[in-house]
Amino acid sequence: MDELYLENIDELVADQNKIVTYKWLSHTLGVHVNLAKQMLYDYVTRKRKENGNAQVHVTYLVTGKCLQDGYPFHKVAVVKEEKLAATKSKLAEVASVHVYSIQKAALKDCAPLFNTDYDIIKNNLHNCNKFSAIQCPEAVPRSPEEISQLLKANAQPTGEANVTAKPAINGHIAAPAPKPTSKQPKGIMGMFSQQAVKQQETQKASIKVHNIHG
Protein backbone atom coordinates (compact mmCIF):
# COMPACT_ATOMS: atom_id res chain seq x y z
CA MET A 1 0.00 0.00 0.00
CA ASP A 2 1.27 3.47 -0.90
CA GLU A 3 2.71 5.18 2.17
CA LEU A 4 1.44 8.55 0.98
CA TYR A 5 -2.17 7.33 1.06
CA LEU A 6 -1.75 6.01 4.58
CA GLU A 7 -0.24 9.32 5.68
CA ASN A 8 -3.22 11.16 4.17
CA ILE A 9 -5.63 8.95 6.10
CA ASP A 10 -3.70 9.49 9.32
CA GLU A 11 -3.87 13.25 8.84
CA LEU A 12 -7.62 13.10 8.16
CA VAL A 13 -8.39 10.94 11.20
CA ALA A 14 -5.82 12.01 13.79
CA ASP A 15 -5.34 15.69 12.97
CA GLN A 16 -8.60 16.79 11.32
CA ASN A 17 -10.84 14.44 13.34
CA LYS A 18 -12.64 13.35 10.17
CA ILE A 19 -15.03 10.45 9.84
CA VAL A 20 -13.58 8.54 6.89
CA THR A 21 -15.93 6.11 5.17
CA TYR A 22 -14.78 3.99 2.25
CA LYS A 23 -17.19 5.89 -0.06
CA TRP A 24 -15.86 9.26 1.10
CA LEU A 25 -12.25 8.11 0.71
CA SER A 26 -12.94 6.66 -2.74
CA HIS A 27 -14.30 9.95 -4.10
CA THR A 28 -11.79 12.14 -2.27
CA LEU A 29 -8.71 10.26 -3.52
CA GLY A 30 -10.24 9.15 -6.82
CA VAL A 31 -9.71 5.42 -6.25
CA HIS A 32 -11.92 2.35 -6.63
CA VAL A 33 -14.13 1.50 -3.64
CA ASN A 34 -12.41 -1.87 -3.14
CA LEU A 35 -9.04 -0.13 -2.94
CA ALA A 36 -10.48 2.37 -0.46
CA LYS A 37 -11.71 -0.50 1.75
CA GLN A 38 -8.26 -2.10 1.64
CA MET A 39 -6.60 1.21 2.51
CA LEU A 40 -8.77 1.63 5.60
CA TYR A 41 -8.06 -1.92 6.73
CA ASP A 42 -4.30 -1.51 6.22
CA TYR A 43 -4.32 1.79 8.09
CA VAL A 44 -6.08 0.33 11.14
CA THR A 45 -3.85 -2.76 11.15
CA ARG A 46 -0.64 -0.74 10.92
CA LYS A 47 -1.78 1.89 13.41
CA ARG A 48 -2.58 -0.70 16.07
CA LYS A 49 0.61 -2.60 15.36
CA GLU A 50 2.63 0.54 16.03
CA ASN A 51 0.60 1.50 19.06
CA GLY A 52 -1.74 -0.95 20.76
CA ASN A 53 -3.58 1.92 22.44
CA ALA A 54 -4.11 3.91 19.24
CA GLN A 55 -7.35 5.87 19.41
CA VAL A 56 -9.04 4.54 16.29
CA HIS A 57 -12.63 3.37 16.21
CA VAL A 58 -13.87 1.17 13.38
CA THR A 59 -17.27 0.26 11.97
CA TYR A 60 -17.83 -2.71 9.68
CA LEU A 61 -20.35 -3.52 6.99
CA VAL A 62 -21.57 -7.10 7.32
CA THR A 63 -23.80 -8.96 4.85
CA GLY A 64 -25.11 -12.50 4.91
CA LYS A 65 -28.03 -14.88 5.01
CA CYS A 66 -30.28 -14.97 8.04
CA LEU A 67 -33.35 -16.95 9.15
CA GLN A 68 -36.38 -15.47 10.85
CA ASP A 69 -39.49 -17.53 11.63
CA GLY A 70 -38.20 -20.18 9.25
CA TYR A 71 -37.88 -17.76 6.29
CA PRO A 72 -34.45 -16.86 4.83
CA PHE A 73 -33.52 -13.29 3.98
CA HIS A 74 -30.37 -11.29 3.19
CA LYS A 75 -29.20 -8.99 5.95
CA VAL A 76 -26.98 -5.91 5.59
CA ALA A 77 -25.76 -4.18 8.74
CA VAL A 78 -23.25 -1.53 9.78
CA VAL A 79 -21.95 -2.40 13.24
CA LYS A 80 -19.30 -1.22 15.67
CA GLU A 81 -16.16 -3.30 16.03
CA GLU A 82 -17.14 -4.58 19.47
CA LYS A 83 -20.40 -5.98 18.05
CA LEU A 84 -18.88 -7.55 14.95
CA ALA A 85 -18.44 -11.07 16.36
CA ALA A 86 -21.98 -11.15 17.78
CA THR A 87 -23.47 -9.96 14.50
CA LYS A 88 -21.60 -12.59 12.48
CA SER A 89 -22.66 -15.36 14.89
CA LYS A 90 -26.33 -14.57 14.24
CA LEU A 91 -25.98 -15.12 10.50
CA ALA A 92 -26.55 -18.53 8.95
CA GLU A 93 -23.98 -17.63 6.29
CA VAL A 94 -21.60 -14.64 6.15
CA ALA A 95 -21.32 -13.22 2.63
CA SER A 96 -18.89 -10.32 3.20
CA VAL A 97 -17.24 -8.23 5.90
CA HIS A 98 -15.23 -5.06 5.30
CA VAL A 99 -14.28 -1.83 7.03
CA TYR A 100 -17.00 0.77 6.55
CA SER A 101 -15.42 3.69 8.37
CA ILE A 102 -12.71 4.77 10.77
CA GLN A 103 -12.87 7.71 13.16
CA LYS A 104 -11.09 9.05 16.19
CA ALA A 105 -14.11 9.14 18.51
CA ALA A 106 -16.69 6.44 19.17
CA LEU A 107 -20.00 6.91 17.37
CA LYS A 108 -23.30 6.97 19.25
CA ASP A 109 -25.33 6.13 16.13
CA CYS A 110 -25.08 5.90 12.34
CA ALA A 111 -26.19 9.48 11.63
CA PRO A 112 -22.62 10.84 11.17
CA LEU A 113 -21.88 8.05 8.69
CA PHE A 114 -25.00 8.86 6.70
CA ASN A 115 -24.17 12.57 6.66
CA THR A 116 -20.59 11.91 5.50
CA ASP A 117 -21.70 9.71 2.58
CA TYR A 118 -24.60 12.02 1.73
CA ASP A 119 -22.35 15.07 1.40
CA ILE A 120 -19.75 13.39 -0.79
CA ILE A 121 -22.35 11.79 -3.09
CA LYS A 122 -24.27 15.07 -3.34
CA ASN A 123 -21.10 16.85 -4.48
CA ASN A 124 -20.39 14.09 -7.02
CA LEU A 125 -23.94 13.32 -8.06
CA HIS A 126 -23.19 12.85 -11.77
CA ASN A 127 -20.20 10.63 -11.02
CA CYS A 128 -21.45 8.85 -7.90
CA ASN A 129 -20.87 5.41 -9.49
CA LYS A 130 -17.56 6.27 -11.14
CA PHE A 131 -15.52 4.26 -8.61
CA SER A 132 -18.23 1.78 -7.67
CA ALA A 133 -17.91 -1.99 -7.98
CA ILE A 134 -21.30 -2.01 -9.76
CA GLN A 135 -21.22 -0.57 -13.26
CA CYS A 136 -23.82 -0.27 -16.05
CA PRO A 137 -22.40 1.19 -19.30
CA GLU A 138 -25.91 1.64 -20.72
CA ALA A 139 -26.95 3.92 -17.84
CA VAL A 140 -25.99 7.26 -19.40
CA PRO A 141 -27.42 10.55 -18.03
CA ARG A 142 -29.69 12.40 -20.46
CA SER A 143 -28.59 15.76 -21.77
CA PRO A 144 -30.62 18.91 -20.91
CA GLU A 145 -31.83 19.02 -24.54
CA GLU A 146 -33.15 15.44 -24.35
CA ILE A 147 -34.92 16.14 -21.06
CA SER A 148 -36.51 19.27 -22.55
CA GLN A 149 -37.76 17.34 -25.60
CA LEU A 150 -39.23 14.60 -23.41
CA LEU A 151 -41.04 17.15 -21.26
CA LYS A 152 -42.54 18.81 -24.34
CA ALA A 153 -43.57 15.46 -25.84
CA ASN A 154 -45.31 14.39 -22.63
CA ALA A 155 -46.97 17.76 -22.02
CA GLN A 156 -50.76 17.62 -22.43
CA PRO A 157 -52.36 20.22 -24.77
CA THR A 158 -54.30 22.90 -22.93
CA GLY A 159 -57.40 22.38 -25.09
CA GLU A 160 -57.71 18.81 -23.92
CA ALA A 161 -56.99 19.48 -20.27
CA ASN A 162 -60.64 19.28 -19.21
CA VAL A 163 -61.61 16.36 -21.41
CA THR A 164 -62.40 13.29 -19.37
CA ALA A 165 -60.94 10.19 -20.96
CA LYS A 166 -63.19 7.17 -21.23
CA PRO A 167 -61.87 3.98 -19.75
CA ALA A 168 -60.42 1.55 -22.27
CA ILE A 169 -60.76 -2.21 -22.15
CA ASN A 170 -58.25 -4.27 -24.16
CA GLY A 171 -57.32 -1.18 -26.14
CA HIS A 172 -60.91 -0.25 -27.05
CA ILE A 173 -62.96 2.55 -25.59
CA ALA A 174 -65.62 1.07 -23.39
CA ALA A 175 -69.21 1.67 -24.43
CA PRO A 176 -71.35 3.63 -21.99
CA ALA A 177 -73.06 1.44 -19.44
CA PRO A 178 -76.78 0.90 -20.24
CA LYS A 179 -79.23 2.62 -17.99
CA PRO A 180 -81.07 0.28 -15.68
CA THR A 181 -84.66 -0.40 -16.78
CA SER A 182 -87.38 -1.48 -14.42
CA LYS A 183 -88.79 -4.83 -15.37
CA GLN A 184 -91.90 -6.41 -13.94
CA PRO A 185 -91.23 -9.76 -12.30
CA LYS A 186 -92.80 -12.74 -13.96
CA GLY A 187 -95.08 -15.48 -12.57
CA ILE A 188 -96.80 -15.23 -9.20
CA MET A 189 -94.56 -12.36 -8.06
CA GLY A 190 -95.63 -10.40 -11.11
CA MET A 191 -99.31 -10.91 -10.28
CA PHE A 192 -98.85 -9.71 -6.71
CA SER A 193 -96.86 -6.68 -7.86
CA GLN A 194 -99.56 -5.72 -10.39
CA GLN A 195 -102.26 -6.06 -7.71
CA ALA A 196 -100.21 -3.90 -5.34
CA VAL A 197 -99.88 -1.19 -8.01
CA LYS A 198 -103.64 -1.22 -8.65
CA GLN A 199 -104.39 -1.00 -4.93
CA GLN A 200 -102.06 2.00 -4.60
CA GLU A 201 -103.75 3.73 -7.56
CA THR A 202 -107.23 3.02 -6.06
CA GLN A 203 -106.14 4.42 -2.69
CA LYS A 204 -104.76 7.57 -4.34
CA ALA A 205 -107.99 8.07 -6.29
CA SER A 206 -110.15 7.68 -3.16
CA ILE A 207 -107.99 10.18 -1.30
CA LYS A 208 -108.41 12.71 -4.10
CA VAL A 209 -112.19 12.23 -4.14
CA HIS A 210 -112.35 12.63 -0.38
CA ASN A 211 -110.32 15.82 -0.55
CA ILE A 212 -112.61 17.25 -3.21
CA HIS A 213 -115.84 16.57 -1.25
CA GLY A 214 -114.28 17.54 2.08
Secondary structure, 3 states (H helix, E strand, C coil): CCHHHHHHHHHHHHHCCCCEEHHHHHHHHCCCHHHHHHHHHHHHHHHHHHCCCCCCEEEEEEEEEEEECCEEEEEEEEEEHHHHHHHHHCCCEEEEEEEEEEECCCCCCCHHHHHHHHHHHHHCHHHCCCCCCCCCCCCCCCCHHHHHHHHHHHCCCHHHCCCCCCCEECCEECCCCCCCCCCCCCHHHHHHHHHHHHHHHHHHHHHHHHHHHC
